[in-house]
């Protein structure tokens, strides 16, 4: 007080302007610091403390969402987490552009593999399937007709024609023989002899044609004809299979067992390829996925105990154990919305199996505290142990 009075005295201000300015700046800085401390104390270190859980003494790493709590000589690791199902969330997409005809399920239903979820309009694909079926039946009928050969009645008719032509040829041949005898005796004209020869040649040609027709009808099918018709049948089968596959795309079915988390379409809406229609996952056994900051990535391992808290479960602490640790770092995905959180860091994903969890909801944000793993005493290193650094060429 004496110093302030001396500084703000008229004579002191004239003689000490620099000291007065310094004192004023220090007072302003002290006030801002006190305001920040009071505001941070109201916010609290974690959502668990805001929800009424027992407070912890938390030491935040600079600019991070991962914090540690002292437990004797060890420290717990904090990481933001999220409740997930036994399997990742699966989005089932449409593969054709058609109108949504009917929705067979509701959100919250548990479905089995192969169960129908959504039906799209299949009128066009049904017509294409019927057309492909008709083409297949036609190709199969032609192949069967070839393999069966001519009917017995057709063969019998051809045989009768051949016999008739043979009789005509026999009669013409005899007529020609008589005309030759008459020509030698000088009793037949040249014209009549020529007419007899023409009739004999014509009768022979007709007889040979009838014989060839009979052999054709009675002979087995040729290999190339059979191969050609078999190829037509195979092509027709492929067209039918394609039509059936396209029609099956109008029915959305569950690929695995799970709970329907979200339905993103309504009846009458136009679905397009790549458009997610249903979101589902297996919720029969829930787990927690958490993101551990990179500076704590080497301190987590499978088997470590963990404590989980959530705003939706005040005064409750869930127990679990680390079941899987991803062997690589990824870009940060989960955030805790804490002041000063670093968002451009890399994290290591871990999964925690819950022990006797209460009913939870997929997607619920949680706070995860990972307990340190028991450590064995360090092995002393001899003072003469050498460490060789590899040379880079």
ZIZI-V303823 format. One record per residue. N is the residue number from 1. RES is the residue in one letter. SS is DSSP state (hx for helix, st for strand, lp for the rest). Layout:
n:N res:RES ss:SS
n:N res:RES ss:SS
This chain:
n:1 res:X ss:lp
n:2 res:X ss:hx
n:3 res:X ss:hx
n:4 res:X ss:hx
n:5 res:X ss:hx
n:6 res:X ss:hx
n:7 res:X ss:hx
n:8 res:X ss:hx
n:9 res:X ss:lp
n:10 res:X ss:hx
n:11 res:X ss:hx
n:12 res:X ss:hx
n:13 res:X ss:hx
n:14 res:X ss:hx
n:15 res:X ss:hx
n:16 res:X ss:lp
n:17 res:X ss:hx
n:18 res:X ss:hx
n:19 res:X ss:hx
n:20 res:X ss:hx
n:21 res:X ss:hx
n:22 res:X ss:hx
n:23 res:X ss:hx
n:24 res:X ss:hx
n:25 res:X ss:hx
n:26 res:X ss:hx
n:27 res:X ss:hx
n:28 res:X ss:hx
n:29 res:X ss:hx
n:30 res:X ss:hx
n:31 res:X ss:hx
n:32 res:X ss:hx
n:33 res:X ss:hx
n:34 res:X ss:hx
n:35 res:X ss:hx
n:36 res:X ss:hx
n:37 res:X ss:hx
n:38 res:X ss:hx
n:39 res:X ss:hx
n:40 res:X ss:hx
n:41 res:X ss:hx
n:42 res:X ss:hx
n:43 res:X ss:hx
n:44 res:X ss:lp
n:45 res:X ss:lp
n:46 res:X ss:lp
n:47 res:X ss:hx
n:48 res:X ss:hx
n:49 res:X ss:hx
n:50 res:X ss:hx
n:51 res:X ss:lp
n:52 res:X ss:lp
n:53 res:X ss:lp
n:54 res:X ss:lp
n:55 res:X ss:lp
n:56 res:X ss:lp
n:57 res:X ss:lp
n:58 res:X ss:st
n:59 res:X ss:st
n:60 res:X ss:st
n:61 res:X ss:lp
n:62 res:X ss:lp
n:63 res:X ss:lp
n:64 res:X ss:lp
n:65 res:X ss:lp
n:66 res:X ss:lp
n:67 res:X ss:st
n:68 res:X ss:st
n:69 res:X ss:st
n:70 res:X ss:st
n:71 res:X ss:st
n:72 res:X ss:lp
n:73 res:X ss:lp
n:74 res:X ss:st
n:75 res:X ss:st
n:76 res:X ss:st
n:77 res:X ss:st
n:78 res:X ss:st
n:79 res:X ss:st
n:80 res:X ss:st
n:81 res:X ss:st
n:82 res:X ss:st
n:83 res:X ss:st
n:84 res:X ss:st
n:85 res:X ss:lp
n:86 res:X ss:lp
n:87 res:X ss:lp
n:88 res:X ss:lp
n:89 res:X ss:lp
n:90 res:X ss:st
n:91 res:X ss:st
n:92 res:X ss:st
n:93 res:X ss:st
n:94 res:X ss:lp
n:95 res:X ss:lp
n:96 res:X ss:lp
n:97 res:X ss:lp
n:98 res:X ss:st
n:99 res:X ss:st
n:100 res:X ss:st
n:101 res:X ss:st
n:102 res:X ss:st
n:103 res:X ss:st
n:104 res:X ss:lp
n:105 res:X ss:lp
n:106 res:X ss:lp
n:107 res:X ss:lp
n:108 res:X ss:lp
n:109 res:X ss:lp
n:110 res:X ss:st
n:111 res:X ss:st
n:112 res:X ss:lp
n:113 res:X ss:lp
n:114 res:X ss:lp
n:115 res:X ss:lp
n:116 res:X ss:st
n:117 res:X ss:st
n:118 res:X ss:st
n:119 res:X ss:st
n:120 res:X ss:st
n:121 res:X ss:lp
n:122 res:X ss:lp
n:123 res:X ss:hx
n:124 res:X ss:hx
n:125 res:X ss:hx
n:126 res:X ss:hx
n:127 res:X ss:hx
n:128 res:X ss:hx
n:129 res:X ss:hx
n:130 res:X ss:hx
n:131 res:X ss:hx
n:132 res:X ss:hx
n:133 res:X ss:hx
n:134 res:X ss:hx
n:135 res:X ss:hx
n:136 res:X ss:hx
n:137 res:X ss:hx
n:138 res:X ss:hx
n:139 res:X ss:hx
n:140 res:X ss:hx
n:141 res:X ss:hx
n:142 res:X ss:hx
n:143 res:X ss:hx
n:144 res:X ss:hx
n:145 res:X ss:hx
n:146 res:X ss:hx
n:147 res:X ss:hx
n:148 res:X ss:hx
n:149 res:X ss:lp
n:150 res:X ss:lp
n:151 res:X ss:lp
n:152 res:X ss:hx
n:153 res:X ss:hx
n:154 res:X ss:hx
n:155 res:X ss:hx
n:156 res:X ss:hx
n:157 res:X ss:hx
n:158 res:X ss:hx
n:159 res:X ss:hx
n:160 res:X ss:hx
n:161 res:X ss:hx
n:162 res:X ss:hx
n:163 res:X ss:hx
n:164 res:X ss:hx
n:165 res:X ss:hx
n:166 res:X ss:hx
n:167 res:X ss:hx
n:168 res:X ss:hx
n:169 res:X ss:hx
n:170 res:X ss:hx
n:171 res:X ss:hx
n:172 res:X ss:hx
n:173 res:X ss:hx
n:174 res:X ss:hx
n:175 res:X ss:hx
n:176 res:X ss:hx
n:177 res:X ss:hx
n:178 res:X ss:hx
n:179 res:X ss:hx
n:180 res:X ss:hx
n:181 res:X ss:hx
n:182 res:X ss:hx
n:183 res:X ss:hx
n:184 res:X ss:hx
n:185 res:X ss:hx
n:186 res:X ss:lp
n:187 res:X ss:lp
n:188 res:X ss:lp
n:189 res:X ss:lp
n:190 res:X ss:hx
n:191 res:X ss:hx
n:192 res:X ss:hx
n:193 res:X ss:hx
n:194 res:X ss:hx
n:195 res:X ss:hx
n:196 res:X ss:hx
n:197 res:X ss:hx
n:198 res:X ss:hx
n:199 res:X ss:hx
n:200 res:X ss:hx
n:201 res:X ss:hx
n:202 res:X ss:hx
n:203 res:X ss:hx
n:204 res:X ss:hx
n:205 res:X ss:hx
n:206 res:X ss:hx
n:207 res:X ss:hx
n:208 res:X ss:hx
n:209 res:X ss:hx
n:210 res:X ss:hx
n:211 res:X ss:hx
n:212 res:X ss:hx
n:213 res:X ss:hx
n:214 res:X ss:hx
n:215 res:X ss:hx
n:216 res:X ss:hx
n:217 res:X ss:hx
n:218 res:X ss:hx
n:219 res:X ss:lp
n:220 res:X ss:lp
n:221 res:X ss:lp
n:222 res:X ss:lp
n:223 res:X ss:hx
n:224 res:X ss:hx
n:225 res:X ss:hx
n:226 res:X ss:hx
n:227 res:X ss:hx
n:228 res:X ss:hx
n:229 res:X ss:hx
n:230 res:X ss:hx
n:231 res:X ss:hx
n:232 res:X ss:hx
n:233 res:X ss:hx
n:234 res:X ss:hx
n:235 res:X ss:hx
n:236 res:X ss:hx
n:237 res:X ss:hx
n:238 res:X ss:hx
n:239 res:X ss:hx
n:240 res:X ss:hx
n:241 res:X ss:hx
n:242 res:X ss:hx
n:243 res:X ss:hx
n:244 res:X ss:hx
n:245 res:X ss:hx
n:246 res:X ss:hx
n:247 res:X ss:hx
n:248 res:X ss:hx
n:249 res:X ss:lp
n:250 res:X ss:lp
n:251 res:X ss:st
n:252 res:X ss:st
n:253 res:X ss:st
n:254 res:X ss:lp
n:255 res:X ss:lp
n:256 res:X ss:lp
n:257 res:X ss:lp
n:258 res:X ss:st
n:259 res:X ss:st
n:260 res:X ss:st
n:261 res:X ss:st
n:262 res:X ss:st
n:263 res:X ss:st
n:264 res:X ss:lp
n:265 res:X ss:lp
n:266 res:X ss:lp
n:267 res:X ss:lp
n:268 res:X ss:lp
n:269 res:X ss:lp
n:270 res:X ss:st
n:271 res:X ss:st
n:272 res:X ss:lp
n:273 res:X ss:lp
n:274 res:X ss:lp
n:275 res:X ss:lp
n:276 res:X ss:st
n:277 res:X ss:st
n:278 res:X ss:st
n:279 res:X ss:st
n:280 res:X ss:st
n:281 res:X ss:st
n:282 res:X ss:lp
n:283 res:X ss:lp
n:284 res:X ss:lp
n:285 res:X ss:lp
n:286 res:X ss:lp
n:287 res:X ss:st
n:288 res:X ss:st
n:289 res:X ss:st
n:290 res:X ss:st
n:291 res:X ss:st
n:292 res:X ss:st
n:293 res:X ss:st
n:294 res:X ss:hx
n:295 res:X ss:hx
n:296 res:X ss:hx
n:297 res:X ss:hx
n:298 res:X ss:hx
n:299 res:X ss:hx
n:300 res:X ss:lp
n:301 res:X ss:lp
n:302 res:X ss:lp
n:303 res:X ss:lp
n:304 res:X ss:lp
n:305 res:X ss:st
n:306 res:X ss:st
n:307 res:X ss:st
n:308 res:X ss:st
n:309 res:X ss:st
n:310 res:X ss:st
n:311 res:X ss:lp
n:312 res:X ss:lp
n:313 res:X ss:st
n:314 res:X ss:st
n:315 res:X ss:st
n:316 res:X ss:st
n:317 res:X ss:st
n:318 res:X ss:st
n:319 res:X ss:st
n:320 res:X ss:st
n:321 res:X ss:st
n:322 res:X ss:st
n:323 res:X ss:st
n:324 res:X ss:st
n:325 res:X ss:st
n:326 res:X ss:lp
n:327 res:X ss:lp
n:328 res:X ss:lp
n:329 res:X ss:lp
n:330 res:X ss:st
n:331 res:X ss:st
n:332 res:X ss:lp
n:333 res:X ss:lp
n:334 res:X ss:lp
n:335 res:X ss:lp
n:336 res:X ss:lp
n:337 res:X ss:lp
n:338 res:X ss:lp
n:339 res:X ss:lp
n:340 res:X ss:lp
n:341 res:X ss:lp
n:342 res:X ss:lp
n:343 res:X ss:lp
n:344 res:X ss:lp
n:345 res:X ss:lp
n:346 res:X ss:st
n:347 res:X ss:st
n:348 res:X ss:st
n:349 res:X ss:st
n:350 res:X ss:st
n:351 res:X ss:st
n:352 res:X ss:st
n:353 res:X ss:st
n:354 res:X ss:st
n:355 res:X ss:st
n:356 res:X ss:lp
n:357 res:X ss:lp
n:358 res:X ss:lp
n:359 res:X ss:lp
n:360 res:X ss:lp
n:361 res:X ss:lp
n:362 res:X ss:lp
n:363 res:X ss:lp
n:364 res:X ss:lp
n:365 res:X ss:st
n:366 res:X ss:st
n:367 res:X ss:st
n:368 res:X ss:st
n:369 res:X ss:st
n:370 res:X ss:st
n:371 res:X ss:lp
n:372 res:X ss:lp
n:373 res:X ss:lp
n:374 res:X ss:lp
n:375 res:X ss:lp
n:376 res:X ss:lp
n:377 res:X ss:lp
n:378 res:X ss:lp
n:379 res:X ss:lp
n:380 res:X ss:lp
n:381 res:X ss:lp
n:382 res:X ss:lp
n:383 res:X ss:lp
n:384 res:X ss:lp
n:385 res:X ss:lp
n:386 res:X ss:lp
n:387 res:X ss:lp
n:388 res:X ss:lp
n:389 res:X ss:lp
n:390 res:X ss:lp
n:391 res:X ss:lp
n:392 res:X ss:lp
n:393 res:X ss:lp
